[in-house]
Amino acid sequence: MTYHAQMPIARTTTLTALAMLAFAGNSLLCRLALKGGAIDPASFTTLRLVAGMATLWLVARWGSPGHGSGHWLSGLALFAYAAAFSFAYQSLPAATGALLLFGAVQVTMISRGVWAGERLRLLQSVGMALALVGLVALLLPGLAAPPLTAALLMLGAGCAWGVYSLRGKGAGDPTRVTAGNFLLACPLAVGLSLLTANTWHLDATGVACALASGGLTSGLGYAIWYAVLPHLKAIHASTVQLSVPPLTALGGVVLLGEPLTLRLALASVAIIGGIALVLRDKAPAGGR
């Protein structure tokens, strides 16, 4: 087991908050770029992955020595997440997209644990059922329902990110491994862009948002998260991510002028509250 020197509490708190803001920023930047047609989703995906790869490569090169490299299956999952994420945000509000993404990630990872033999206690089962009800309620037809195709794309993005996260456990130095996976995902994104060349449209705002999403909120955001993660208990690391959908919703209202509907509010309570019950009642695991 790698030894990690103890990080001061104030620094841990600050870095954790920055990482959560970065994760929320991904949704806000993508929605900002795509809702006004400043860039097409394939180009956004390509620029984001290239910028993220470059940033993570620099961080890994200048950071502490480590080992690890990407794997093509992880690169494929990363590409699937990034592409579906971009195409979904053509028509999904930032808050709705973040909630669907977050719910799908957590449900995927929890389901994998159950499939592997973990047993949910009563309170966990209630929480899992509540989260699933919230997801279904959000997608039910109605005036406030999100576009179904975009919603399914975002759920697919969440499942892909859940698979990517599960594959990354114990794969080596997280920053180096993630840089390698970004590198492997880049050719797939370029291929997607070539296949959709007739839909290309980029302006300065769209390119800036894509590069910021890749270099700052993805690349630096992941690097910060991996730096602080060894200093958080597993349950704290899982629970703190519950803050991402509310942060995204707040940013969507304040920065993008998006409405906060009653359906979204109730679904958020059900999904985030249900997952919180699962995580809170989870038996302590070994390791971090």
Backbone bond lengths (Angstrom), bond angles and torsions (degrees), N, CA, C in turn:
res aa  C-N    CA-C-N  psi(-1)  N-CA   C-N-CA  omega(-1)  CA-C   N-CA-C  phi
1 M - - - 1.472 - - 1.521 109.88 -
2 T 1.318 117.01 133.46 1.447 120.84 179.98 1.516 109.97 -73.99
3 Y 1.342 115.55 135.06 1.462 119.78 178.74 1.522 109.79 -85.41
4 H 1.305 116.41 136.03 1.464 121.67 177.49 1.519 108.56 -121.03
5 A 1.334 116.42 122.74 1.453 119.55 176.86 1.524 109.37 -61.85
6 Q 1.337 115.79 145.15 1.446 120.65 -177.19 1.524 110.80 -64.64
7 M 1.324 116.65 130.94 1.463 122.07 178.51 1.518 108.90 -94.59
8 P 1.333 118.54 135.91 1.472 120.53 177.92 1.524 111.18 -54.99
9 I 1.325 115.80 145.86 1.465 120.94 -175.74 1.530 111.39 -59.62
10 A 1.332 116.72 -42.37 1.469 119.44 -178.30 1.524 110.65 -62.52
11 R 1.326 117.73 -40.13 1.457 120.42 179.48 1.524 110.64 -69.29
12 T 1.336 116.21 -40.55 1.459 120.14 178.04 1.519 110.91 -59.67
13 T 1.333 116.01 -45.45 1.461 121.07 -179.80 1.527 111.23 -63.12
14 T 1.326 116.22 -44.42 1.466 120.76 -178.64 1.525 111.45 -63.92
15 L 1.329 116.76 -46.62 1.462 120.32 -178.99 1.525 111.26 -66.11
16 T 1.331 116.91 -38.35 1.464 120.17 177.96 1.522 110.63 -62.55
17 A 1.339 116.20 -44.14 1.467 120.43 178.45 1.525 110.95 -62.30
18 L 1.326 117.34 -41.13 1.469 120.86 178.74 1.527 110.93 -63.04
19 A 1.331 116.35 -40.52 1.468 120.10 179.65 1.523 110.95 -63.96
20 M 1.334 117.91 -42.94 1.459 120.75 179.60 1.528 111.05 -66.05
21 L 1.332 116.57 -38.59 1.462 119.90 176.60 1.536 110.68 -64.37
22 A 1.326 116.40 -36.67 1.464 120.33 178.06 1.520 110.56 -65.37
23 F 1.336 117.17 -43.77 1.467 120.37 -179.87 1.527 110.55 -62.76
24 A 1.337 116.79 -41.48 1.461 119.97 176.45 1.530 110.24 -66.23
25 G 1.330 116.41 -35.98 1.455 121.10 179.88 1.519 113.49 -61.82
26 N 1.330 117.14 -30.83 1.458 120.05 177.56 1.524 111.35 -56.96
27 S 1.324 115.47 -47.65 1.462 119.89 179.80 1.522 111.45 -65.03
28 L 1.326 116.84 -42.07 1.461 120.29 -177.38 1.527 111.55 -66.78
29 L 1.332 117.31 -42.32 1.458 120.30 179.87 1.533 111.24 -66.49
30 C 1.324 115.81 -42.21 1.462 119.30 -179.44 1.524 110.53 -64.48
31 R 1.318 116.70 -45.82 1.464 120.09 179.65 1.520 111.58 -64.57
32 L 1.328 116.78 -40.56 1.459 120.88 179.34 1.531 110.74 -60.20
33 A 1.343 116.17 -42.25 1.460 120.29 -177.79 1.522 112.34 -71.83
34 L 1.325 116.70 -37.68 1.459 120.01 -170.03 1.525 114.14 -92.42
35 K 1.327 117.58 -27.23 1.469 117.78 -175.23 1.528 111.39 -68.37
36 G 1.326 116.78 -29.32 1.454 119.30 179.83 1.510 113.36 -99.98
37 G 1.333 117.48 6.16 1.449 121.00 179.32 1.516 114.25 71.81
38 A 1.357 116.62 26.67 1.460 119.58 -179.85 1.526 112.34 -70.80
39 I 1.324 116.60 -17.77 1.462 121.73 179.61 1.525 107.57 -160.27
40 D 1.315 116.89 153.45 1.464 119.57 175.68 1.529 108.98 -85.05
41 P 1.347 118.02 154.15 1.468 120.79 -173.93 1.525 114.30 -62.32
42 A 1.339 117.84 -35.09 1.468 119.18 -179.81 1.525 110.90 -66.81
43 S 1.328 117.18 -42.64 1.464 120.64 178.02 1.525 110.88 -65.76
44 F 1.336 116.72 -39.50 1.460 119.80 177.07 1.524 110.02 -59.63
45 T 1.330 117.01 -44.94 1.462 121.52 -179.83 1.523 110.98 -60.55
46 T 1.336 116.68 -45.95 1.457 120.64 -178.02 1.524 111.47 -63.91
47 L 1.322 117.01 -48.81 1.456 120.31 -179.25 1.524 111.42 -64.30
48 R 1.323 116.52 -38.27 1.465 119.69 178.98 1.523 111.10 -63.36
49 L 1.322 117.48 -46.03 1.462 120.44 -177.79 1.524 111.45 -68.17
50 V 1.336 117.55 -40.23 1.465 120.68 178.92 1.527 110.53 -64.33
51 A 1.328 116.93 -45.17 1.463 120.65 -179.86 1.530 110.72 -66.14
52 G 1.329 116.87 -39.91 1.454 120.42 177.50 1.510 112.05 -63.88
53 M 1.328 116.78 -42.72 1.459 121.07 178.61 1.526 111.09 -60.94
54 A 1.341 116.98 -45.70 1.460 121.07 -178.79 1.532 111.02 -62.59
55 T 1.337 116.03 -43.83 1.463 119.80 -179.14 1.525 111.43 -65.08
56 L 1.320 116.98 -47.02 1.458 120.68 -179.43 1.523 111.48 -65.34
57 W 1.324 117.53 -35.53 1.463 120.68 177.52 1.525 110.63 -62.93
58 L 1.349 116.63 -42.63 1.456 120.49 178.43 1.525 111.48 -65.66
59 V 1.334 116.28 -42.67 1.467 120.20 179.24 1.524 110.38 -63.01
60 A 1.340 116.94 -43.72 1.458 120.65 179.96 1.522 111.31 -65.85
61 R 1.320 117.05 -37.17 1.469 121.37 -178.24 1.517 111.51 -69.45
62 W 1.336 116.26 -38.21 1.458 120.75 -177.95 1.525 113.07 -91.00
63 G 1.324 117.14 -11.41 1.453 120.35 -176.81 1.511 112.38 -84.07
64 S 1.323 114.80 -167.47 1.459 120.21 -179.59 1.524 110.37 -68.89
65 P 1.351 117.09 150.66 1.465 120.11 -179.60 1.522 111.26 -58.79
66 G 1.289 116.47 143.63 1.460 121.51 178.54 1.503 109.24 -160.19
67 H 1.316 116.15 -179.18 1.455 119.86 179.13 1.522 108.86 -137.04
68 G 1.293 115.59 161.96 1.458 120.50 179.38 1.514 110.59 131.40
69 S 1.303 115.98 151.34 1.456 121.76 178.42 1.518 108.35 -146.97
70 G 1.316 115.99 170.24 1.453 119.93 -178.66 1.515 112.61 -74.83
71 H 1.325 115.41 167.43 1.462 122.69 176.30 1.519 107.23 -131.95
72 W 1.320 116.36 141.93 1.459 119.15 -172.22 1.524 112.76 -62.86
73 L 1.360 118.50 -32.10 1.465 119.65 177.57 1.527 111.19 -67.53
74 S 1.332 116.01 -39.20 1.463 119.94 176.61 1.522 110.43 -67.74
75 G 1.326 116.73 -39.20 1.460 119.97 176.41 1.516 111.89 -61.65
76 L 1.334 116.60 -39.00 1.463 121.13 177.59 1.525 110.88 -65.07
77 A 1.348 116.96 -43.21 1.463 120.39 178.69 1.524 110.84 -64.54
78 L 1.338 116.82 -39.49 1.458 120.85 178.47 1.523 110.77 -63.90
79 F 1.328 116.78 -43.79 1.466 120.43 177.69 1.528 111.07 -62.67
80 A 1.342 116.79 -43.84 1.466 120.23 -179.92 1.522 110.67 -60.10
81 Y 1.331 116.35 -42.52 1.465 120.32 177.52 1.529 110.82 -61.44
82 A 1.345 116.63 -51.75 1.462 120.77 -174.16 1.530 111.83 -64.22
83 A 1.335 117.04 -41.12 1.462 120.24 -178.88 1.524 111.07 -68.56
84 A 1.335 117.52 -48.76 1.465 120.20 179.88 1.527 110.99 -62.16
85 F 1.318 116.60 -38.83 1.468 123.08 177.75 1.525 110.25 -57.03
86 S 1.335 116.48 -48.00 1.463 120.55 -177.93 1.520 112.33 -66.93
87 F 1.321 117.34 -46.39 1.468 120.06 -178.44 1.531 110.78 -66.16
88 A 1.351 117.32 -35.02 1.465 119.92 179.17 1.523 111.40 -64.86
89 Y 1.331 116.14 -37.82 1.461 119.15 -175.53 1.518 113.76 -77.04
90 Q 1.322 117.60 4.06 1.463 118.79 169.98 1.526 110.96 -64.48
91 S 1.327 116.67 -31.39 1.460 119.13 -174.82 1.521 114.69 -133.30
92 L 1.323 118.49 -2.30 1.459 120.72 178.20 1.522 111.14 -94.01
93 P 1.328 118.92 136.27 1.465 119.80 169.73 1.528 110.21 -61.74
94 A 1.319 116.74 154.43 1.463 120.97 -175.83 1.530 111.76 -58.29
95 A 1.331 117.00 -45.66 1.460 120.65 -176.13 1.527 111.63 -65.37
96 T 1.328 116.68 -45.34 1.459 120.36 179.55 1.522 110.85 -61.96
97 G 1.327 116.29 -43.83 1.456 120.05 178.92 1.516 112.25 -60.80
98 A 1.336 116.83 -45.25 1.463 120.20 -179.55 1.524 111.36 -63.64
99 L 1.333 116.98 -38.60 1.457 120.61 179.92 1.528 111.12 -66.83
100 L 1.331 116.90 -44.28 1.463 120.24 177.61 1.530 111.21 -63.98
101 L 1.328 116.22 -43.17 1.461 120.62 179.27 1.515 110.95 -61.52
102 F 1.325 116.21 -51.44 1.455 121.30 -177.70 1.529 110.93 -61.42
103 G 1.337 116.79 -44.64 1.462 119.55 179.87 1.511 111.94 -61.59
104 A 1.332 117.25 -42.98 1.465 120.92 -179.11 1.527 111.47 -66.55
105 V 1.340 117.06 -39.98 1.477 120.45 177.88 1.519 110.41 -59.44
106 Q 1.327 115.87 -51.14 1.459 119.53 -175.77 1.528 112.00 -67.32
107 V 1.326 117.05 -41.65 1.466 119.91 179.32 1.530 110.10 -63.59
108 T 1.340 117.27 -39.83 1.463 120.87 178.05 1.518 111.38 -61.16
109 M 1.325 116.83 -46.38 1.464 120.34 -176.59 1.528 111.78 -71.03
110 I 1.328 116.36 -38.79 1.469 119.41 177.82 1.526 110.23 -67.27
111 S 1.334 116.17 -41.57 1.471 120.43 179.41 1.519 110.97 -62.32
112 R 1.325 116.71 -37.47 1.464 120.16 177.83 1.524 110.66 -62.99
113 G 1.326 116.86 -38.78 1.456 120.22 177.34 1.518 112.05 -64.42
114 V 1.333 115.96 -41.74 1.469 120.08 177.99 1.525 110.25 -64.30
115 W 1.336 116.63 -42.46 1.471 121.15 178.80 1.528 110.92 -61.62
116 A 1.341 116.28 -33.10 1.463 120.91 -178.67 1.523 112.69 -81.05
117 G 1.331 117.33 -2.67 1.456 119.53 175.62 1.511 115.52 116.80
118 E 1.338 117.89 -4.28 1.459 119.15 176.59 1.532 109.41 -68.07
119 R 1.293 116.06 144.77 1.464 120.37 -179.34 1.522 110.20 -112.30
120 L 1.323 115.89 130.21 1.449 120.73 177.37 1.527 109.66 -83.80
121 R 1.322 115.47 131.74 1.463 119.29 173.30 1.520 108.89 -77.96
122 L 1.328 116.57 175.33 1.458 121.14 -172.62 1.521 111.75 -56.86
123 L 1.340 116.93 -49.07 1.454 119.97 -177.77 1.526 111.01 -64.00
124 Q 1.328 117.07 -36.33 1.460 120.42 176.77 1.528 111.27 -65.52
125 S 1.331 116.35 -40.94 1.462 120.24 179.14 1.522 111.01 -63.52
126 V 1.319 116.03 -40.66 1.470 120.20 177.10 1.522 109.86 -62.73
127 G 1.333 116.21 -43.74 1.464 120.33 179.62 1.515 112.24 -63.04
128 M 1.330 116.99 -42.58 1.462 120.71 179.55 1.530 110.18 -63.39
129 A 1.331 116.73 -43.32 1.463 120.68 179.06 1.532 110.52 -63.55
130 L 1.329 117.00 -40.30 1.464 121.34 179.89 1.530 110.73 -63.80
131 A 1.326 116.81 -42.18 1.468 120.39 178.86 1.525 111.05 -63.52
132 L 1.326 116.92 -42.49 1.465 120.41 179.65 1.526 111.22 -66.30
133 V 1.335 116.89 -38.96 1.466 120.52 176.72 1.527 109.84 -62.00
134 G 1.335 116.34 -40.92 1.453 120.21 178.21 1.520 112.37 -61.55
135 L 1.333 117.20 -42.41 1.457 121.18 178.01 1.529 111.34 -63.31
136 V 1.338 116.16 -44.52 1.462 120.20 179.74 1.527 110.40 -64.27
137 A 1.333 116.30 -43.77 1.466 120.62 -179.07 1.528 111.17 -61.53
138 L 1.330 116.54 -36.96 1.456 120.35 179.56 1.527 111.51 -65.58
139 L 1.340 116.00 -31.52 1.459 120.47 -174.82 1.528 113.58 -93.35
140 L 1.329 117.95 -9.12 1.461 119.86 -179.19 1.531 110.87 -60.17
141 P 1.339 117.25 143.95 1.472 119.64 -179.86 1.521 111.61 -58.60
142 G 1.308 115.34 147.82 1.463 121.13 179.61 1.514 109.63 161.23
143 L 1.312 116.71 173.69 1.459 120.94 -177.03 1.523 112.10 -62.40
144 A 1.352 117.61 -32.64 1.465 120.96 -176.13 1.522 112.41 -98.14
145 A 1.318 116.75 6.05 1.468 119.25 -178.32 1.528 110.12 -73.16
146 P 1.342 117.40 141.67 1.472 119.49 176.37 1.519 110.16 -72.40
147 P 1.338 118.12 158.16 1.469 120.83 176.54 1.527 109.70 -56.57
148 L 1.336 116.85 129.17 1.460 120.81 -171.23 1.523 112.49 -62.54
149 T 1.339 117.44 -45.11 1.464 119.43 -178.39 1.521 111.16 -60.90
150 A 1.326 116.80 -45.48 1.460 120.65 179.03 1.521 111.20 -64.08
151 A 1.344 116.12 -39.48 1.465 119.66 178.95 1.523 111.18 -63.89
152 L 1.335 116.74 -41.49 1.468 119.85 178.76 1.527 111.01 -66.59
153 L 1.324 116.76 -37.00 1.460 119.85 175.69 1.526 111.00 -61.37
154 M 1.333 117.34 -42.21 1.460 120.03 -179.51 1.519 111.22 -69.59
155 L 1.330 117.36 -36.72 1.468 119.12 174.36 1.524 110.27 -62.50
156 G 1.341 116.21 -39.89 1.460 119.81 176.26 1.516 111.70 -63.39
157 A 1.341 117.06 -39.10 1.463 120.86 176.93 1.526 110.61 -61.41
158 G 1.340 116.00 -41.39 1.458 119.68 178.71 1.516 112.67 -64.96
159 C 1.331 116.50 -41.45 1.468 119.83 177.21 1.528 110.86 -62.67
160 A 1.346 116.36 -41.56 1.466 120.35 179.34 1.525 110.87 -64.01
161 W 1.349 116.44 -41.08 1.460 118.79 178.92 1.533 110.86 -68.59
162 G 1.332 116.90 -34.75 1.459 119.36 175.61 1.517 111.68 -62.33
163 V 1.329 116.52 -43.74 1.470 121.22 176.76 1.522 110.01 -62.51
164 Y 1.337 116.44 -43.58 1.460 120.62 179.31 1.531 110.51 -59.93
165 S 1.315 116.92 -43.95 1.465 121.00 -178.90 1.522 111.09 -64.92
166 L 1.328 117.00 -41.34 1.462 120.38 179.49 1.524 111.17 -65.09
167 R 1.329 117.03 -38.41 1.460 120.88 179.16 1.518 112.00 -68.70
168 G 1.338 116.90 -24.87 1.457 120.09 -175.36 1.509 114.82 -80.76
169 K 1.319 118.39 -10.38 1.461 120.74 -177.80 1.522 110.55 -66.00
170 G 1.326 115.91 123.00 1.452 120.60 175.95 1.507 114.91 70.11
171 A 1.342 118.03 19.25 1.466 120.80 -176.49 1.524 112.88 -85.68
172 G 1.320 119.05 -2.00 1.452 122.47 -177.71 1.512 110.11 124.40
173 D 1.340 116.89 -163.20 1.450 121.14 178.86 1.530 109.16 -59.34
174 P 1.342 118.58 119.15 1.472 120.39 -172.15 1.524 114.23 -59.04
175 T 1.338 117.00 -39.13 1.459 119.19 -178.30 1.522 111.18 -66.93
176 R 1.338 116.77 -43.92 1.464 120.60 179.80 1.529 110.86 -67.14
177 V 1.318 116.63 -41.79 1.462 119.79 179.27 1.524 110.26 -63.97
178 T 1.336 116.90 -43.75 1.458 119.95 -179.70 1.525 111.17 -65.28
179 A 1.343 117.35 -39.55 1.463 120.42 175.93 1.532 110.27 -59.57
180 G 1.342 116.31 -42.59 1.462 120.15 178.18 1.511 112.61 -64.32
181 N 1.325 116.84 -38.83 1.463 120.18 179.02 1.532 111.35 -69.38
182 F 1.329 117.54 -37.95 1.458 120.67 174.95 1.530 109.76 -60.73
183 L 1.341 116.02 -42.12 1.468 119.96 179.60 1.522 110.91 -60.79
184 L 1.338 117.36 -41.51 1.461 121.32 179.81 1.529 112.06 -70.58
185 A 1.321 116.35 -29.39 1.474 119.77 -179.89 1.528 112.20 -77.48
186 C 1.331 116.82 -25.12 1.472 119.94 -176.01 1.531 113.82 -58.66
187 P 1.343 120.11 -46.52 1.470 118.28 179.28 1.530 112.98 -61.51
188 L 1.327 117.29 -33.15 1.463 120.21 177.17 1.524 110.41 -65.51
189 A 1.333 115.69 -39.83 1.463 119.46 178.49 1.520 111.01 -67.33
190 V 1.319 116.80 -40.63 1.465 120.03 177.12 1.527 109.98 -61.84
191 G 1.327 117.04 -41.58 1.464 120.83 177.03 1.512 112.06 -60.35
192 L 1.347 116.72 -41.70 1.465 120.74 177.21 1.531 110.51 -62.26
193 S 1.323 115.90 -42.04 1.464 119.47 178.99 1.526 111.45 -62.47
194 L 1.327 116.58 -39.93 1.463 120.00 179.27 1.531 111.10 -66.27
195 L 1.329 116.24 -37.25 1.461 120.17 179.32 1.524 112.02 -68.61
196 T 1.311 116.41 -25.19 1.470 120.79 -177.82 1.529 110.85 -112.77
197 A 1.332 116.21 28.70 1.474 120.43 -175.37 1.519 112.51 -58.07
198 N 1.325 117.71 -28.81 1.469 120.00 -178.65 1.526 112.87 -72.19
199 T 1.340 117.18 -9.32 1.475 120.11 179.21 1.523 111.87 -106.69
200 W 1.314 118.63 4.57 1.469 120.83 -177.70 1.524 111.29 -59.95
201 H 1.324 115.15 135.22 1.457 122.00 167.47 1.522 107.25 -160.48
202 L 1.301 115.77 123.96 1.454 121.94 -176.86 1.518 109.50 -136.35
203 D 1.325 116.37 133.80 1.452 119.12 168.57 1.529 108.01 -125.59
204 A 1.311 116.83 179.01 1.469 120.61 -173.56 1.527 111.86 -59.97
205 T 1.325 117.04 -39.28 1.469 120.18 -179.57 1.519 111.20 -64.49
206 G 1.332 115.96 -45.60 1.457 119.78 -179.53 1.512 112.68 -63.09
207 V 1.325 116.76 -44.36 1.468 120.58 178.87 1.527 110.45 -64.12
208 A 1.326 117.03 -43.23 1.468 120.52 179.75 1.525 111.21 -61.65
209 C 1.339 116.89 -42.28 1.467 120.35 179.12 1.526 111.31 -64.34
210 A 1.333 116.76 -42.07 1.458 120.85 -179.67 1.523 111.23 -64.81
211 L 1.341 116.64 -44.13 1.467 120.02 179.94 1.525 110.98 -67.31
212 A 1.342 117.05 -38.16 1.458 120.20 177.76 1.525 110.68 -66.79
213 S 1.334 116.59 -40.02 1.457 120.63 178.26 1.524 110.84 -62.64
214 G 1.338 116.45 -41.20 1.458 119.24 -179.57 1.511 113.20 -76.43
215 G 1.335 116.57 -49.41 1.457 120.01 -173.92 1.510 114.21 -78.15
216 L 1.343 117.37 -37.79 1.459 120.34 -174.52 1.531 112.63 -98.78
217 T 1.341 116.35 -66.72 1.467 118.11 -172.51 1.531 112.86 -74.17
218 S 1.332 118.30 -22.99 1.470 120.13 174.12 1.524 110.02 -94.71
219 G 1.349 117.44 -65.03 1.461 120.50 -175.11 1.516 113.59 -58.91
220 L 1.329 117.51 -62.38 1.460 120.08 -179.79 1.526 111.39 -67.59
221 G 1.342 116.80 -34.92 1.468 119.50 178.55 1.513 111.83 -60.29
222 Y 1.335 117.27 -45.98 1.455 120.78 178.67 1.522 110.79 -66.33
223 A 1.347 117.32 -40.32 1.462 120.72 -179.71 1.531 110.76 -62.07
224 I 1.324 116.22 -42.75 1.476 119.93 177.50 1.521 110.81 -63.67
225 W 1.336 116.53 -43.89 1.454 120.87 -178.95 1.533 111.44 -62.05
226 Y 1.324 116.66 -43.51 1.454 120.00 179.72 1.521 111.50 -67.80
227 A 1.338 117.33 -29.18 1.458 120.42 178.27 1.523 111.63 -70.02
228 V 1.335 116.28 -36.43 1.456 119.92 -176.75 1.534 112.69 -90.42
229 L 1.334 117.31 -22.27 1.461 121.44 -173.75 1.529 113.84 -55.99
230 P 1.352 119.90 -41.85 1.465 118.93 179.99 1.526 113.75 -63.37
231 H 1.316 117.37 -15.63 1.464 120.95 -177.37 1.530 112.15 -99.34
232 L 1.330 116.91 5.26 1.459 122.14 177.60 1.523 109.64 -111.69
233 K 1.319 116.57 141.48 1.453 119.54 170.64 1.528 108.85 -66.66
234 A 1.316 116.04 151.29 1.464 120.43 -175.56 1.529 111.51 -55.73
235 I 1.335 116.87 -42.90 1.460 119.97 -177.67 1.527 110.53 -67.12
236 H 1.346 117.26 -35.19 1.457 120.50 178.27 1.524 110.73 -69.73
237 A 1.325 116.46 -39.80 1.464 120.45 179.28 1.523 111.06 -62.71
238 S 1.332 116.75 -38.50 1.461 120.54 178.93 1.528 111.36 -71.89
239 T 1.344 115.78 -43.61 1.457 120.03 -174.23 1.528 112.00 -69.50
240 V 1.339 117.38 -37.82 1.461 119.50 -175.85 1.519 111.19 -63.17
241 Q 1.333 117.22 -25.32 1.458 120.24 179.54 1.532 112.50 -71.05
242 L 1.335 116.25 -11.26 1.468 119.90 173.85 1.528 111.06 -63.58
243 S 1.330 116.53 -17.87 1.464 119.76 -178.09 1.527 112.75 -76.83
244 V 1.351 118.02 -16.34 1.465 119.91 -173.01 1.533 113.18 -65.01
245 P 1.356 120.58 -49.59 1.469 118.43 178.45 1.530 114.16 -59.40
246 P 1.354 120.36 -44.31 1.469 118.51 177.01 1.526 112.98 -62.79
247 L 1.336 117.41 -38.61 1.462 120.19 177.68 1.532 110.44 -62.94
248 T 1.329 116.16 -40.67 1.455 120.42 178.57 1.523 110.62 -65.87
249 A 1.328 116.56 -41.99 1.470 120.37 178.58 1.522 110.62 -60.61
250 L 1.329 116.09 -44.33 1.468 119.96 179.06 1.526 110.56 -62.55
251 G 1.336 116.35 -44.38 1.458 119.91 178.15 1.522 112.00 -63.57
252 G 1.331 116.64 -38.15 1.463 120.24 178.48 1.510 112.21 -63.26
253 V 1.334 116.95 -40.13 1.463 121.41 179.66 1.521 110.86 -70.43
254 V 1.341 116.42 -46.38 1.461 120.86 -173.68 1.529 112.04 -77.52
255 L 1.329 116.73 -44.24 1.466 120.66 -172.06 1.527 113.94 -93.98
256 L 1.340 116.47 -32.14 1.460 119.43 -175.13 1.525 113.17 -110.19
257 G 1.324 117.19 -3.84 1.452 120.67 178.90 1.510 114.02 68.85
258 E 1.333 118.05 28.69 1.458 121.40 -178.51 1.531 110.79 -84.44
259 P 1.329 117.84 144.59 1.465 120.41 178.99 1.525 111.29 -78.01
260 L 1.318 115.75 150.75 1.464 121.20 174.54 1.524 106.89 -105.76
261 T 1.348 117.02 100.54 1.460 121.54 -174.45 1.529 111.27 -81.64
262 L 1.333 114.79 159.45 1.462 120.08 177.90 1.526 110.35 -63.50
263 R 1.339 117.37 -39.76 1.459 120.52 179.55 1.536 110.56 -59.84
264 L 1.335 116.50 -45.28 1.465 120.31 179.82 1.520 110.79 -64.40
265 A 1.330 116.84 -40.87 1.465 120.05 -179.34 1.527 111.01 -62.93
266 L 1.341 116.54 -46.52 1.465 120.01 -179.00 1.528 111.27 -67.13
267 A 1.337 116.85 -41.58 1.460 120.23 178.01 1.524 110.99 -63.34
268 S 1.334 116.37 -37.77 1.463 120.36 178.58 1.523 111.13 -62.27
269 V 1.316 116.00 -43.95 1.469 120.29 178.96 1.527 110.24 -61.12
270 A 1.343 116.37 -44.03 1.464 120.25 -178.68 1.527 111.71 -66.68
271 I 1.334 117.26 -47.06 1.464 120.60 -175.99 1.518 111.57 -70.05
272 I 1.327 116.62 -52.01 1.465 119.90 -177.99 1.523 110.68 -67.93
273 G 1.332 116.67 -41.85 1.462 119.42 178.19 1.513 112.41 -63.77
274 G 1.342 116.40 -41.80 1.460 119.44 179.45 1.514 112.40 -63.44
275 I 1.320 116.73 -44.84 1.464 119.99 179.61 1.524 110.44 -66.98
276 A 1.326 117.04 -35.07 1.465 120.15 176.56 1.522 110.95 -60.93
277 L 1.333 117.06 -39.08 1.468 120.41 177.23 1.525 111.01 -63.26
278 V 1.336 116.56 -41.80 1.461 119.80 179.11 1.527 110.33 -62.17
279 L 1.338 116.58 -46.28 1.453 120.54 -176.48 1.530 111.50 -71.05
280 R 1.325 116.71 -38.12 1.467 120.32 -177.11 1.511 111.71 -67.37
281 D 1.329 116.13 -34.28 1.464 120.47 -177.48 1.518 112.63 -94.41
282 K 1.325 116.14 10.25 1.454 119.90 -178.16 1.509 110.74 -77.76
283 A 1.319 116.11 135.13 1.463 120.25 179.11 1.513 109.38 -65.68
284 P 1.379 118.55 142.02 1.449 120.89 179.69 1.507 111.74 -59.94
285 A 1.349 115.43 138.23 1.458 120.55 179.31 1.502 109.83 -106.70
286 G 1.310 116.60 159.44 1.453 120.46 178.67 1.513 110.48 -75.25
287 G 1.320 116.59 173.20 1.457 121.33 178.74 1.504 111.10 90.25
288 R 1.318 115.64 -135.76 1.457 120.37 -175.64 1.510 112.14 -62.09
